[in-house]
């Protein structure tokens, strides 16, 4: 399973609307997982001053992540694989 970042352009979206979009993405992830394509929504970052957001998913493919977002009705400008590199101490 790989990690993916979903970049969103959400001009004019409020914190409450973003929270609703998060719930929709989590619900869609559970539905796709139940259908045999494991996808886990890990959360994200909402940048209200810019109207942008970055969401984090774990999945086997970018296509599965894109499908979750389509089912959730949440626009995704880009879906890219990411590698988590913890800070060196």
C-alpha positions as YAML, in Angstrom:
chain: A
units: angstrom
residues:
- id: 1
  name: UNK
  ca: [0.00, 0.00, 0.00]
- id: 2
  name: UNK
  ca: [1.32, 3.46, -0.90]
- id: 3
  name: UNK
  ca: [0.54, 6.97, 0.33]
- id: 4
  name: UNK
  ca: [-1.01, 9.56, -1.94]
- id: 5
  name: UNK
  ca: [-1.55, 13.30, -1.62]
- id: 6
  name: UNK
  ca: [-4.65, 14.83, -3.15]
- id: 7
  name: UNK
  ca: [-4.34, 18.53, -3.95]
- id: 8
  name: UNK
  ca: [-7.61, 20.46, -4.00]
- id: 9
  name: UNK
  ca: [-8.60, 23.93, -5.17]
- id: 10
  name: UNK
  ca: [-11.64, 24.92, -3.12]
- id: 11
  name: UNK
  ca: [-12.13, 28.70, -3.43]
- id: 12
  name: UNK
  ca: [-14.76, 30.05, -1.07]
- id: 13
  name: UNK
  ca: [-15.11, 26.82, 0.93]
- id: 14
  name: UNK
  ca: [-15.66, 27.24, 4.65]
- id: 15
  name: UNK
  ca: [-14.19, 25.14, 7.44]
- id: 16
  name: UNK
  ca: [-17.58, 23.42, 7.91]
- id: 17
  name: UNK
  ca: [-17.86, 22.66, 4.19]
- id: 18
  name: UNK
  ca: [-14.35, 21.22, 4.21]
- id: 19
  name: UNK
  ca: [-15.21, 19.06, 7.22]
- id: 20
  name: UNK
  ca: [-18.23, 17.73, 5.32]
- id: 21
  name: UNK
  ca: [-15.98, 16.94, 2.35]
- id: 22
  name: UNK
  ca: [-13.64, 15.05, 4.70]
- id: 23
  name: UNK
  ca: [-16.54, 12.96, 5.97]
- id: 24
  name: UNK
  ca: [-17.63, 12.24, 2.39]
- id: 25
  name: UNK
  ca: [-14.09, 11.12, 1.46]
- id: 26
  name: UNK
  ca: [-13.86, 8.88, 4.52]
- id: 27
  name: UNK
  ca: [-17.26, 7.33, 3.76]
- id: 28
  name: UNK
  ca: [-16.32, 6.74, 0.12]
- id: 29
  name: UNK
  ca: [-13.04, 5.16, 1.24]
- id: 30
  name: UNK
  ca: [-14.95, 2.70, 3.43]
- id: 31
  name: UNK
  ca: [-17.32, 1.84, 0.57]
- id: 32
  name: UNK
  ca: [-14.50, 1.21, -1.90]
- id: 33
  name: UNK
  ca: [-12.66, -0.88, 0.70]
- id: 34
  name: UNK
  ca: [-15.82, -2.96, 1.24]
- id: 35
  name: UNK
  ca: [-15.92, -3.48, -2.54]
- id: 36
  name: UNK
  ca: [-12.40, -4.96, -2.48]
- id: 37
  name: UNK
  ca: [-10.15, -1.92, -3.14]
- id: 38
  name: UNK
  ca: [-8.55, -0.95, 0.16]
- id: 39
  name: UNK
  ca: [-8.35, 2.83, 0.56]
- id: 40
  name: UNK
  ca: [-7.76, 4.63, 3.85]
- id: 41
  name: UNK
  ca: [-8.36, 8.36, 4.31]
- id: 42
  name: UNK
  ca: [-5.75, 9.66, 6.76]
- id: 43
  name: UNK
  ca: [-6.81, 13.29, 7.03]
- id: 44
  name: UNK
  ca: [-5.42, 16.43, 5.54]
- id: 45
  name: UNK
  ca: [-4.72, 20.11, 5.70]
- id: 46
  name: UNK
  ca: [-7.17, 22.91, 4.87]
- id: 47
  name: UNK
  ca: [-5.57, 26.23, 3.95]
- id: 48
  name: UNK
  ca: [-8.48, 28.66, 4.29]
- id: 49
  name: UNK
  ca: [-6.47, 31.73, 3.29]
- id: 50
  name: UNK
  ca: [-5.74, 30.19, -0.11]
- id: 51
  name: UNK
  ca: [-8.85, 28.08, -0.78]
- id: 52
  name: UNK
  ca: [-6.68, 24.99, -1.08]
- id: 53
  name: UNK
  ca: [-6.44, 21.67, 0.70]
- id: 54
  name: UNK
  ca: [-4.16, 18.66, 0.75]
- id: 55
  name: UNK
  ca: [-5.57, 15.27, 1.74]
- id: 56
  name: UNK
  ca: [-3.68, 12.09, 2.54]
- id: 57
  name: UNK
  ca: [-4.77, 8.61, 1.50]
- id: 58
  name: UNK
  ca: [-3.25, 5.13, 1.65]
- id: 59
  name: UNK
  ca: [-4.18, 2.88, -1.28]
- id: 60
  name: UNK
  ca: [-2.81, 0.45, -3.83]
- id: 61
  name: UNK
  ca: [-3.18, 2.92, -6.70]
- id: 62
  name: UNK
  ca: [-3.79, 6.53, -7.61]
- id: 63
  name: UNK
  ca: [-6.79, 5.32, -9.61]
- id: 64
  name: UNK
  ca: [-8.42, 4.01, -6.43]
- id: 65
  name: UNK
  ca: [-7.83, 7.34, -4.69]
- id: 66
  name: UNK
  ca: [-9.28, 9.23, -7.67]
- id: 67
  name: UNK
  ca: [-12.32, 6.93, -7.59]
- id: 68
  name: UNK
  ca: [-12.89, 7.66, -3.89]
- id: 69
  name: UNK
  ca: [-12.83, 11.39, -4.57]
- id: 70
  name: UNK
  ca: [-15.18, 11.05, -7.52]
- id: 71
  name: UNK
  ca: [-17.63, 9.00, -5.45]
- id: 72
  name: UNK
  ca: [-17.38, 11.54, -2.62]
- id: 73
  name: UNK
  ca: [-18.11, 14.40, -5.01]
- id: 74
  name: UNK
  ca: [-15.00, 16.26, -3.87]
- id: 75
  name: UNK
  ca: [-12.86, 17.84, -6.59]
- id: 76
  name: UNK
  ca: [-9.25, 16.72, -6.87]
- id: 77
  name: UNK
  ca: [-6.85, 18.89, -8.88]
- id: 78
  name: UNK
  ca: [-4.06, 16.31, -8.65]
- id: 79
  name: UNK
  ca: [-3.36, 12.89, -7.08]
- id: 80
  name: UNK
  ca: [0.31, 12.04, -6.55]
- id: 81
  name: UNK
  ca: [2.16, 9.26, -4.77]
- id: 82
  name: UNK
  ca: [4.15, 10.45, -1.74]
- id: 83
  name: UNK
  ca: [6.92, 8.97, 0.34]
- id: 84
  name: UNK
  ca: [6.87, 9.75, 4.06]
- id: 85
  name: UNK
  ca: [10.34, 10.77, 5.19]
- id: 86
  name: UNK
  ca: [10.47, 11.36, 8.96]
- id: 87
  name: UNK
  ca: [12.67, 14.18, 10.15]
- id: 88
  name: UNK
  ca: [16.22, 13.15, 10.97]
- id: 89
  name: UNK
  ca: [17.25, 13.70, 14.57]
...
